[in-house]
Amino acid sequence: MSQIKSLGQQLKSKLEEQKGLPITRDAEKKPFQNKGENCDDRQSAREAQKISAFLSALRDFNMDGQEKILIRLDKRTIAQLKQLKVATNIEMIRVIAFALQNFLKSNPWLNEYISQTLKQMAHELD
């Protein structure tokens, strides 16, 4: 039974492996744990809910665009996207589009900056 891991624990161990951190295993924990065990259970349940909600948001993301662009990514990012594809069956392009959309939503000043810069450039050309 100790070999069964939750999705959150599997993702955490994969991330630790990629970062080169020592992997903590359940068998290495002390056999007698006190009240902290309940806290860990609640925390891992919250993490699992966050992961589930995030993956659901990724799957539900509306990709209705038809434009295509070529992007360059480093090997590490591509490897992580491929692993995510295998683990969750979510396409790489969906993750990239979702991340970009969230970036633009979280930085609304960027649209205003682009508009102002384009206006300044148009006035300089006149």
Accessible surface in RSA format (square Angstrom, percent):
REM  Atomic radii and reference values for relative SASA: ProtOr
REM  Chains: A
REM  Algorithm: Lee & Richards
REM  Probe-radius: 1.40
REM  Slices: 20
REM RES _ NUM      All-atoms   Total-Side   Main-Chain    Non-polar    All polar
REM                ABS   REL    ABS   REL    ABS   REL    ABS   REL    ABS   REL
RES MET A   1   197.49 102.3 146.55  97.0  50.94 121.3 134.64 114.5  62.85  83.3
RES SER A   2    78.87  66.6  56.65  75.6  22.22  51.2  44.47  94.7  34.40  48.2
RES GLN A   3   160.44  89.7 141.17 103.2  19.27  45.9  58.55 124.6 101.89  77.3
RES ILE A   4   126.31  71.9 108.89  81.1  17.43  42.0 113.63  81.8  12.69  34.4
RES LYS A   5    75.29  36.7  59.81  36.7  15.48  36.8  42.57  38.3  32.72  34.8
RES SER A   6    53.17  44.9  39.37  52.5  13.80  31.8  46.23  98.4   6.94   9.7
RES LEU A   7    82.13  45.7  73.21  52.4   8.92  22.4  74.41  52.3   7.72  20.8
RES GLY A   8     8.73  10.8   0.00   N/A   8.73  10.8   5.43  14.9   3.30   7.4
RES GLN A   9    68.23  38.2  62.89  46.0   5.34  12.7  25.12  53.5  43.11  32.7
RES GLN A  10    77.55  43.4  76.62  56.0   0.93   2.2  14.74  31.4  62.82  47.6
RES LEU A  11    37.36  20.8  37.22  26.6   0.14   0.4  37.22  26.1   0.14   0.4
RES LYS A  12   114.59  55.9 111.71  68.5   2.88   6.9  60.44  54.4  54.15  57.7
RES SER A  13    16.42  13.9  15.65  20.9   0.77   1.8   7.83  16.7   8.59  12.0
RES LYS A  14    84.45  41.2  83.91  51.5   0.54   1.3  56.07  50.5  28.37  30.2
RES LEU A  15    89.58  49.9  89.58  64.1   0.00   0.0  89.58  62.9   0.00   0.0
RES GLU A  16    23.94  13.7  23.76  18.0   0.18   0.4   7.85  15.2  16.10  13.1
RES GLU A  17   103.66  59.5  80.39  60.8  23.27  55.4  24.96  48.3  78.70  64.3
RES GLN A  18    62.50  34.9  29.78  21.8  32.72  77.9  31.41  66.9  31.09  23.6
RES LYS A  19   132.00  64.4  99.35  61.0  32.65  77.7  52.82  47.5  79.18  84.3
RES GLY A  20    64.91  80.0   0.00   N/A  64.91  80.0  33.80  92.8  31.11  69.7
RES LEU A  21    95.97  53.4  89.62  64.1   6.34  15.9  89.82  63.1   6.14  16.5
RES PRO A  22   112.72  82.2  96.93  88.4  15.78  57.4 108.71  89.8   4.01  24.9
RES ILE A  23    46.54  26.5  30.42  22.7  16.12  38.8  30.42  21.9  16.12  43.7
RES THR A  24    95.10  67.6  78.38  79.5  16.72  39.9  63.93  85.9  31.17  47.1
RES ARG A  25   119.73  50.3 115.55  58.9   4.18  10.0  39.41  53.9  80.32  48.7
RES ASP A  26    62.66  43.9  46.85  46.6  15.81  37.4  22.40  52.7  40.26  40.2
RES ALA A  27    93.58  86.0  56.43  87.1  37.15  84.5  67.40  94.9  26.17  69.3
RES GLU A  28   126.01  72.3  90.10  68.2  35.90  85.5  49.51  95.8  76.50  62.5
RES LYS A  29   105.82  51.6  88.65  54.4  17.16  40.9  60.09  54.1  45.73  48.7
RES LYS A  30   164.03  80.0 154.87  95.0   9.17  21.8 100.52  90.5  63.52  67.7
RES PRO A  31   122.99  89.6  84.46  77.0  38.54 140.1  96.14  79.4  26.86 166.9
RES PHE A  32   184.61  92.4 165.17 102.3  19.44  50.6 168.65 102.3  15.96  45.7
RES GLN A  33    76.44  42.7  44.32  32.4  32.12  76.5  23.83  50.7  52.60  39.9
RES ASN A  34   125.45  86.5 106.41 102.8  19.04  45.8  43.75 105.3  81.70  79.0
RES LYS A  35   181.37  88.5 171.54 105.2   9.83  23.4 118.55 106.7  62.82  66.9
RES GLY A  36    36.48  45.0   0.00   N/A  36.48  45.0  33.29  91.4   3.18   7.1
RES GLU A  37    81.15  46.6  79.31  60.0   1.84   4.4  18.95  36.7  62.19  50.8
RES ASN A  38    90.35  62.3  88.73  85.7   1.63   3.9  12.62  30.4  77.74  75.1
RES CYS A  39    64.06  48.5  64.03  71.4   0.03   0.1  14.12  35.8  49.95  53.9
RES ASP A  40    76.06  53.3  72.14  71.8   3.92   9.3  21.78  51.3  54.27  54.1
RES ASP A  41    79.62  55.8  75.04  74.7   4.58  10.8  26.32  61.9  53.30  53.2
RES ARG A  42   140.96  59.2 137.62  70.2   3.34   8.0  61.08  83.5  79.88  48.4
RES GLN A  43    87.52  48.9  87.52  64.0   0.00   0.0  15.78  33.6  71.74  54.4
RES SER A  44    47.27  39.9  41.70  55.7   5.57  12.8  27.85  59.3  19.42  27.2
RES ALA A  45    52.06  47.9  43.86  67.7   8.20  18.6  51.41  72.4   0.65   1.7
RES ARG A  46   126.39  53.1 125.34  63.9   1.05   2.5  54.47  74.4  71.92  43.6
RES GLU A  47    72.07  41.4  71.11  53.8   0.97   2.3  25.26  48.9  46.82  38.2
RES ALA A  48    37.61  34.6  32.38  50.0   5.23  11.9  34.04  47.9   3.57   9.5
RES GLN A  49   125.19  70.0 118.25  86.4   6.94  16.5  42.35  90.2  82.83  62.8
RES LYS A  50   146.57  71.5 137.94  84.6   8.63  20.5  87.13  78.4  59.44  63.3
RES ILE A  51    40.54  23.1  38.05  28.3   2.49   6.0  40.54  29.2   0.00   0.0
RES SER A  52    61.22  51.7  57.06  76.2   4.16   9.6  26.38  56.2  34.84  48.8
RES ALA A  53    64.11  59.0  51.20  79.0  12.91  29.4  59.06  83.2   5.06  13.4
RES PHE A  54   105.75  52.9 100.39  62.2   5.36  13.9 105.28  63.8   0.47   1.3
RES LEU A  55    10.81   6.0  10.81   7.7   0.00   0.0  10.81   7.6   0.00   0.0
RES SER A  56    49.90  42.2  47.86  63.9   2.04   4.7  25.32  53.9  24.58  34.4
RES ALA A  57    44.45  40.9  33.16  51.2  11.29  25.7  40.91  57.6   3.53   9.4
RES LEU A  58     0.31   0.2   0.31   0.2   0.00   0.0   0.31   0.2   0.00   0.0
RES ARG A  59   123.17  51.7 102.75  52.4  20.42  48.6  51.27  70.1  71.90  43.6
RES ASP A  60   116.58  81.7  88.24  87.8  28.34  67.0  33.40  78.6  83.18  83.0
RES PHE A  61    43.66  21.8  33.41  20.7  10.25  26.7  39.70  24.1   3.96  11.3
RES ASN A  62   110.33  76.1  92.18  89.1  18.15  43.7  37.17  89.5  73.16  70.7
RES MET A  63    74.88  38.8  41.92  27.7  32.96  78.5  45.96  39.1  28.92  38.3
RES ASP A  64   107.30  75.2  87.16  86.8  20.14  47.6  32.62  76.8  74.69  74.5
RES GLY A  65    61.84  76.3   0.00   N/A  61.84  76.3  38.25 105.0  23.59  52.8
RES GLN A  66   157.74  88.2 133.58  97.6  24.16  57.5  63.45 135.1  94.29  71.5
RES GLU A  67   166.33  95.5 139.32 105.4  27.01  64.3  61.54 119.0 104.79  85.6
RES LYS A  68   191.26  93.3 160.84  98.7  30.42  72.4 108.34  97.5  82.92  88.3
RES ILE A  69   144.63  82.3 109.95  81.9  34.67  83.6 119.74  86.2  24.88  67.5
RES LEU A  70   161.96  90.2 130.26  93.2  31.70  79.7 132.78  93.3  29.17  78.5
RES ILE A  71    70.21  40.0  50.12  37.3  20.09  48.4  54.19  39.0  16.01  43.4
RES ARG A  72   218.77  91.9 188.70  96.2  30.07  71.6  75.20 102.8 143.58  87.0
RES LEU A  73    70.77  39.4  38.26  27.4  32.52  81.7  43.83  30.8  26.95  72.5
RES ASP A  74    86.16  60.4  71.58  71.2  14.58  34.5  50.27 118.3  35.89  35.8
RES LYS A  75   188.95  92.2 178.47 109.5  10.48  25.0 125.72 113.2  63.23  67.4
RES ARG A  76   142.89  60.0 133.83  68.2   9.06  21.6  63.58  86.9  79.31  48.1
RES THR A  77    44.70  31.8  44.70  45.3   0.00   0.0  26.41  35.5  18.29  27.7
RES ILE A  78    53.31  30.3  53.31  39.7   0.00   0.0  53.31  38.4   0.00   0.0
RES ALA A  79    45.62  41.9  40.95  63.2   4.66  10.6  45.30  63.8   0.32   0.8
RES GLN A  80    64.83  36.3  60.00  43.8   4.84  11.5  21.91  46.6  42.92  32.6
RES LEU A  81    15.31   8.5  14.40  10.3   0.90   2.3  14.57  10.2   0.74   2.0
RES LYS A  82   112.35  54.8 111.12  68.2   1.23   2.9  60.15  54.1  52.21  55.6
RES GLN A  83    80.24  44.9  75.55  55.2   4.68  11.1  32.26  68.7  47.98  36.4
RES LEU A  84    41.26  23.0  37.11  26.6   4.15  10.4  40.51  28.5   0.75   2.0
RES LYS A  85    61.61  30.1  59.17  36.3   2.45   5.8  41.59  37.4  20.02  21.3
RES VAL A  86   130.27  85.7 102.26  92.6  28.00  67.5 108.60  94.4  21.67  58.8
RES ALA A  87    45.71  42.0   7.66  11.8  38.05  86.6  16.61  23.4  29.10  77.1
RES THR A  88    11.53   8.2   2.74   2.8   8.79  20.9   7.79  10.5   3.74   5.7
RES ASN A  89   115.33  79.5  98.16  94.9  17.17  41.3  26.33  63.4  89.00  86.0
RES ILE A  90     4.58   2.6   1.49   1.1   3.08   7.4   4.11   3.0   0.47   1.3
RES GLU A  91    90.58  52.0  89.71  67.9   0.87   2.1  36.35  70.3  54.23  44.3
RES MET A  92    62.05  32.1  60.77  40.2   1.28   3.1  57.05  48.5   5.01   6.6
RES ILE A  93   101.79  57.9  99.24  73.9   2.54   6.1  99.90  71.9   1.89   5.1
RES ARG A  94    60.93  25.6  60.93  31.1   0.00   0.0   2.47   3.4  58.46  35.4
RES VAL A  95    23.23  15.3  23.23  21.0   0.00   0.0  23.23  20.2   0.00   0.0
RES ILE A  96    45.61  26.0  42.87  31.9   2.75   6.6  44.90  32.3   0.72   1.9
RES ALA A  97    30.58  28.1  22.37  34.5   8.20  18.7  27.92  39.3   2.66   7.0
RES PHE A  98    24.18  12.1  24.17  15.0   0.00   0.0  24.17  14.7   0.00   0.0
RES ALA A  99    55.06  50.6  46.33  71.5   8.73  19.9  50.38  70.9   4.68  12.4
RES LEU A 100    98.85  55.0  94.99  68.0   3.85   9.7  98.29  69.0   0.56   1.5
RES GLN A 101    72.69  40.6  72.04  52.7   0.64   1.5   7.43  15.8  65.26  49.5
RES ASN A 102    63.99  44.1  61.23  59.2   2.77   6.7  23.37  56.2  40.62  39.3
RES PHE A 103   101.99  51.0  97.12  60.2   4.87  12.7 101.35  61.4   0.64   1.8
RES LEU A 104    62.81  35.0  59.22  42.4   3.58   9.0  59.61  41.9   3.20   8.6
RES LYS A 105   142.32  69.4 117.51  72.1  24.81  59.1  73.84  66.5  68.48  72.9
RES SER A 106    81.84  69.2  50.40  67.3  31.44  72.4  51.36 109.4  30.48  42.7
RES ASN A 107    31.80  21.9  31.75  30.7   0.05   0.1   0.46   1.1  31.33  30.3
RES PRO A 108    91.24  66.5  81.28  74.1   9.96  36.2  83.12  68.6   8.12  50.5
RES TRP A 109   154.08  61.8 145.11  70.2   8.96  21.0 141.26  75.3  12.81  20.8
RES LEU A 110    37.00  20.6  37.00  26.5   0.00   0.0  37.00  26.0   0.00   0.0
RES ASN A 111    88.46  61.0  85.06  82.2   3.41   8.2  27.97  67.3  60.49  58.5
RES GLU A 112    99.66  57.2  96.67  73.1   2.99   7.1  47.64  92.1  52.02  42.5
RES TYR A 113   134.70  62.9 129.77  73.8   4.93  12.8  91.60  68.8  43.10  53.1
RES ILE A 114    81.11  46.2  79.64  59.3   1.47   3.5  81.09  58.4   0.02   0.0
RES SER A 115    49.50  41.8  44.60  59.5   4.91  11.3  17.98  38.3  31.52  44.2
RES GLN A 116    74.25  41.5  74.25  54.3   0.00   0.0  28.41  60.5  45.84  34.8
RES THR A 117    45.30  32.2  44.63  45.3   0.66   1.6  40.28  54.1   5.02   7.6
RES LEU A 118   105.83  58.9 101.63  72.7   4.20  10.6 101.95  71.6   3.87  10.4
RES LYS A 119   116.93  57.0 113.41  69.6   3.52   8.4  71.82  64.6  45.12  48.1
RES GLN A 120   110.47  61.8 108.16  79.0   2.31   5.5  30.99  66.0  79.48  60.3
RES MET A 121   100.59  52.1  99.57  65.9   1.02   2.4  87.46  74.4  13.14  17.4
RES ALA A 122    52.50  48.3  46.76  72.2   5.74  13.1  51.02  71.8   1.48   3.9
RES HIS A 123   134.40  73.5 119.89  83.3  14.51  37.1  83.19  85.7  51.21  59.6
RES GLU A 124   141.98  81.5 108.67  82.2  33.31  79.3  48.45  93.7  93.54  76.4
RES LEU A 125   155.30  86.5 123.39  88.3  31.91  80.2 125.87  88.4  29.43  79.2
RES ASP A 126   149.81 104.9  88.58  88.2  61.23 144.8  55.74 131.2  94.06  93.8
END  Absolute sums over single chains surface
CHAIN  1 A    11148.6       9541.2       1607.4       6591.3       4557.3
END  Absolute sums over all chains
TOTAL         11148.6       9541.2       1607.4       6591.3       4557.3
